[in-house]
Amino acid sequence: MTQRTGAARPPGEPRRVAYLYLLPAFVIYAAFLLYPIGRAVHLSFFDWDGLSLGRWAGLDNYVAIVADEGLRAAFGHALVLIVFYAVVPLAIGLALAAILHHAKVRGLGFFRTVVFLPQVIAMVVVAVAWRRIYAPDGTLNSLLGALGLDSLTRGWLGDHTFALPAVGVVGTWFETGLVTVLLLAGMSRIPGELYEAARLDGAGAVKEFFAVTLPSVRGEIAVALTLTVIAALRTFDLVYVTTRGGPGDSTSVPSYEVYHRAFGLSQVGSAAAIGVTLTVVIFAIAFGINRFADRSTT
């Protein structure tokens, strides 16, 4: 009788056995992710230099993020970088992917590899290369001089007006390949019958794109936006190698402020508060993108 009852149990019963299988992965997850996040939240409530005894500061470190003009500017710069890291690559990637999807291009696999290549290169290497391109005697100014546009030459990374856009252009170059490959993969799954039906209805190339292609790759667009927005908001190595947040604080971003305040100014509590705030902002934006994508597909 006991055997018959046990045989009637659905797979996975009793549930405590399943939890035991999940326990090792959860322990690792908690040790390397949940505990550091919790520790950062704890430190963010203290005024601590990393060495001496910390002093309870309450919400002062969070209030400072709103009150400090430099910190507000850092978060503003991160939002500007979203345009270069996410919006512009998405526009370019959609155009490139649509053209390549419909055109008969030889060596499409090779092209995908070349376009995706920046993702394989470490960002530090990318930053060093672009710092040389932007140098006063670098490639960009030499090219402008050769074209007779000497009036446009400048020290791009040392210019208060152009430093942040110059950093953003590097992000555009870096992320466009990833977005293009993701969208190409999505477009390859669109049934050809949808395009044939659109042509029978008299749709041209532009209308076909907006009526068939764009709605069919909403999931890939959401993934691309999530990845690129996160990359924009947590940018550190590119800023550290190229500008160190300068000139002045014109290219400072939250991730760089975390490093600068923790290891440069010995303000560990303030750095932790910035890191926690940045994590919340990233989570909120990523959650919003995915919620919007889910609603669009229903």
VMD Tcl script that draws the C-alpha trace (Angstrom):
set ca {
  {0.00 0.00 0.00}
  {2.84 2.36 0.79}
  {4.54 1.54 -2.50}
  {1.34 2.27 -4.43}
  {1.01 5.70 -2.74}
  {4.63 6.52 -3.48}
  {4.25 5.56 -7.14}
  {1.28 7.93 -7.45}
  {3.36 10.95 -6.46}
  {4.16 13.35 -9.32}
  {7.80 13.80 -10.39}
  {9.75 16.05 -8.07}
  {7.93 15.03 -4.89}
  {8.62 15.51 -2.11}
  {9.52 19.16 -2.85}
  {12.19 19.32 -0.16}
  {14.30 16.99 -2.31}
  {14.18 19.49 -5.18}
  {15.23 22.27 -2.82}
  {18.22 20.19 -1.74}
  {19.33 19.99 -5.38}
  {19.03 23.76 -5.70}
  {20.82 24.47 -2.43}
  {24.47 24.30 -3.71}
  {23.76 26.74 -6.55}
  {21.88 29.05 -4.19}
  {24.74 29.02 -1.67}
  {27.22 30.06 -4.37}
  {24.79 32.71 -5.66}
  {24.27 34.09 -2.16}
  {27.99 34.08 -1.31}
  {29.17 35.85 -4.45}
  {26.20 38.11 -5.26}
  {23.62 38.54 -2.51}
  {26.13 38.94 0.33}
  {28.27 41.58 -1.48}
  {25.12 43.53 -2.37}
  {23.90 43.33 1.23}
  {27.33 44.38 2.50}
  {27.38 47.35 0.12}
  {23.94 48.43 1.31}
  {25.17 48.17 4.91}
  {28.30 50.23 4.22}
  {26.29 52.90 2.42}
  {24.78 53.97 5.77}
  {28.21 54.77 7.26}
  {30.76 57.52 6.92}
  {33.85 55.32 6.62}
  {37.32 55.80 5.15}
  {38.03 52.07 4.86}
  {40.55 52.00 7.72}
  {39.31 53.65 10.92}
  {36.07 53.03 12.79}
  {33.05 54.02 10.73}
  {30.44 56.54 11.89}
  {26.72 55.99 11.35}
  {25.53 58.42 8.68}
  {22.00 57.19 8.03}
  {20.72 58.41 4.66}
  {23.28 61.21 4.38}
  {25.23 59.44 1.63}
  {22.06 59.03 -0.42}
  {20.99 62.62 0.18}
  {24.43 63.70 -1.05}
  {23.82 61.97 -4.39}
  {20.89 64.30 -4.98}
  {22.46 67.37 -3.38}
  {25.96 67.06 -4.85}
  {26.07 68.71 -8.26}
  {29.02 66.59 -9.35}
  {27.22 63.33 -8.55}
  {24.06 64.50 -10.29}
  {26.18 65.33 -13.31}
  {27.76 61.87 -13.24}
  {24.35 60.20 -13.44}
  {23.37 62.66 -16.17}
  {26.46 61.71 -18.17}
  {25.49 58.03 -17.85}
  {22.07 58.83 -19.31}
  {23.75 60.63 -22.21}
  {25.89 57.56 -22.83}
  {22.70 55.49 -23.15}
  {22.01 57.41 -26.37}
  {25.43 56.45 -27.76}
  {25.52 52.90 -26.36}
  {21.90 51.88 -26.99}
  {19.79 54.21 -29.14}
  {22.29 54.92 -31.94}
  {23.53 51.29 -32.19}
  {19.91 50.12 -32.31}
  {19.09 52.47 -35.20}
  {22.25 51.51 -37.11}
  {21.81 47.82 -36.29}
  {18.21 47.78 -37.52}
  {19.22 49.37 -40.82}
  {22.24 47.09 -41.33}
  {20.38 43.93 -40.33}
  {17.41 44.72 -42.58}
  {19.67 45.39 -45.58}
  {21.75 42.27 -45.01}
  {18.67 40.15 -44.41}
  {17.10 41.04 -47.75}
  {20.23 41.50 -49.86}
  {22.10 38.59 -51.34}
  {25.44 39.16 -49.64}
  {28.32 36.77 -50.11}
  {30.26 35.86 -47.02}
  {27.53 36.92 -44.61}
  {29.04 34.72 -41.90}
  {32.40 36.48 -42.28}
  {30.67 39.87 -42.13}
  {28.92 38.89 -38.89}
  {32.26 37.85 -37.41}
  {33.90 41.14 -38.37}
  {31.01 43.23 -37.04}
  {30.96 41.27 -33.78}
  {34.75 41.47 -33.37}
  {34.75 44.52 -31.01}
  {32.88 42.42 -28.44}
  {35.80 40.00 -28.33}
  {38.38 42.71 -27.65}
  {38.88 43.81 -24.05}
  {37.51 47.30 -23.43}
  {40.87 48.40 -22.01}
  {42.50 47.60 -25.36}
  {39.69 49.43 -27.18}
  {40.14 52.45 -24.91}
  {43.91 52.61 -25.50}
  {43.42 52.41 -29.28}
  {40.74 55.13 -29.34}
  {42.76 57.35 -27.02}
  {45.46 57.31 -29.67}
  {42.91 58.04 -32.41}
  {41.62 61.06 -30.45}
  {45.10 62.39 -29.53}
  {46.01 65.89 -30.79}
  {48.48 64.26 -33.21}
  {46.30 61.18 -33.64}
  {44.55 59.55 -36.57}
  {41.37 61.62 -36.47}
  {43.08 65.00 -36.52}
  {45.51 63.79 -39.20}
  {42.57 62.73 -41.36}
  {40.80 66.06 -40.85}
  {44.00 67.89 -41.73}
  {44.42 65.82 -44.90}
  {40.88 66.80 -45.93}
  {41.62 70.47 -45.38}
  {39.46 70.67 -42.24}
  {42.18 71.90 -39.89}
  {39.70 74.20 -38.15}
  {37.89 71.12 -36.81}
  {40.96 69.52 -35.24}
  {41.19 69.60 -31.46}
  {42.24 67.56 -28.46}
  {38.99 65.62 -28.42}
  {39.34 64.02 -25.01}
  {40.56 67.27 -23.45}
  {37.69 69.39 -24.73}
  {34.88 70.06 -22.25}
  {32.27 70.07 -25.01}
  {33.41 67.09 -27.07}
  {34.96 64.74 -24.48}
  {31.72 62.99 -23.49}
  {30.45 62.58 -27.09}
  {33.91 61.28 -28.05}
  {33.67 58.61 -25.34}
  {30.12 57.87 -26.48}
  {31.22 57.30 -30.08}
  {33.53 54.54 -28.84}
  {30.51 52.95 -27.17}
  {28.55 53.19 -30.43}
  {31.37 51.48 -32.33}
  {31.64 48.80 -29.65}
  {27.93 47.95 -29.33}
  {26.72 48.24 -32.95}
  {28.07 44.83 -33.92}
  {26.36 43.07 -31.02}
  {23.01 44.71 -31.83}
  {23.34 43.91 -35.54}
  {24.09 40.22 -34.93}
  {21.19 39.89 -32.47}
  {18.76 41.49 -34.92}
  {20.04 39.41 -37.84}
  {19.40 36.28 -35.81}
  {15.87 37.45 -35.10}
  {15.15 38.38 -38.69}
  {16.35 34.99 -39.93}
  {13.44 33.39 -38.05}
  {10.73 35.49 -39.74}
  {8.66 33.28 -42.07}
  {9.01 34.23 -45.73}
  {5.23 33.97 -46.13}
  {4.81 37.19 -44.14}
  {6.93 39.12 -46.62}
  {5.10 37.56 -49.57}
  {1.74 38.55 -48.07}
  {2.98 42.11 -47.54}
  {4.15 42.35 -51.15}
  {0.81 41.06 -52.40}
  {-0.83 43.87 -50.44}
  {1.37 46.34 -52.30}
  {3.80 47.10 -49.46}
  {7.12 48.65 -50.44}
  {10.43 48.08 -48.71}
  {9.83 50.72 -46.02}
  {6.27 49.65 -45.23}
  {7.38 46.01 -45.25}
  {10.03 46.86 -42.66}
  {7.58 48.56 -40.29}
  {4.72 46.10 -40.85}
  {6.62 42.81 -40.80}
  {10.27 43.06 -39.75}
  {10.07 45.47 -36.82}
  {7.17 43.77 -34.98}
  {8.81 40.37 -35.45}
  {12.07 41.32 -33.74}
  {10.66 43.07 -30.68}
  {12.09 40.38 -28.43}
  {15.58 40.81 -29.90}
  {15.25 44.60 -29.63}
  {14.42 44.23 -25.93}
  {17.45 42.00 -25.37}
  {19.72 44.39 -27.29}
  {18.45 47.42 -25.39}
  {18.81 45.67 -22.05}
  {22.42 44.66 -22.73}
  {23.48 48.02 -24.18}
  {21.75 50.14 -21.54}
  {23.41 48.13 -18.78}
  {26.76 48.54 -20.56}
  {26.23 52.30 -20.76}
  {25.30 52.70 -17.11}
  {28.16 50.62 -15.73}
  {30.87 52.06 -18.01}
  {34.12 52.36 -16.07}
  {37.17 51.03 -17.90}
  {36.61 53.17 -21.00}
  {36.31 56.36 -18.95}
  {39.19 55.41 -16.65}
  {41.64 54.76 -19.49}
  {40.64 57.63 -21.78}
  {39.75 60.61 -19.58}
  {39.80 59.70 -15.85}
  {36.50 61.58 -15.65}
  {37.97 64.76 -17.11}
  {38.45 67.37 -18.24}
  {37.09 68.59 -14.94}
  {34.18 66.22 -14.34}
  {32.76 66.42 -17.87}
  {33.02 62.65 -18.45}
  {32.58 61.41 -14.90}
  {30.08 58.56 -14.59}
  {28.71 56.72 -11.52}
  {30.99 53.68 -11.89}
  {34.06 55.92 -12.04}
  {32.79 57.90 -9.04}
  {32.53 54.66 -7.05}
  {36.20 53.92 -7.75}
  {37.36 57.52 -7.27}
  {35.57 58.04 -3.98}
  {36.48 54.64 -2.52}
  {40.17 54.52 -3.49}
  {40.98 58.16 -4.22}
  {39.06 60.07 -1.58}
  {38.66 57.24 0.99}
  {34.90 57.82 1.12}
  {33.83 54.18 1.15}
  {30.33 54.85 2.45}
  {29.63 57.40 -0.27}
  {31.02 55.03 -2.90}
  {28.78 52.23 -1.63}
  {25.73 54.50 -1.77}
  {26.52 55.45 -5.37}
  {26.97 51.79 -6.27}
  {23.66 50.79 -4.66}
  {21.84 53.65 -6.37}
  {23.34 52.71 -9.71}
  {22.28 49.09 -9.21}
  {18.70 50.19 -8.50}
  {18.68 52.44 -11.59}
  {20.01 49.64 -13.80}
  {17.46 47.18 -12.44}
  {14.58 49.65 -12.88}
  {15.48 50.49 -16.48}
  {16.08 46.86 -17.44}
  {12.81 45.84 -15.77}
  {10.95 48.61 -17.62}
  {12.40 47.56 -20.99}
  {11.40 43.94 -20.49}
  {7.92 44.84 -19.21}
  {7.37 47.01 -22.27}
  {8.57 44.21 -24.54}
  {6.27 41.70 -22.85}
  {3.26 43.97 -23.30}
  {4.14 44.61 -26.94}
  {4.24 40.90 -27.74}
  {0.89 40.11 -26.09}
}
mol new
graphics top color blue
foreach p $ca { graphics top sphere $p radius 0.5 }
foreach p [lrange $ca 0 end-1] q [lrange $ca 1 end] { graphics top cylinder $p $q radius 0.2 }
display resetview
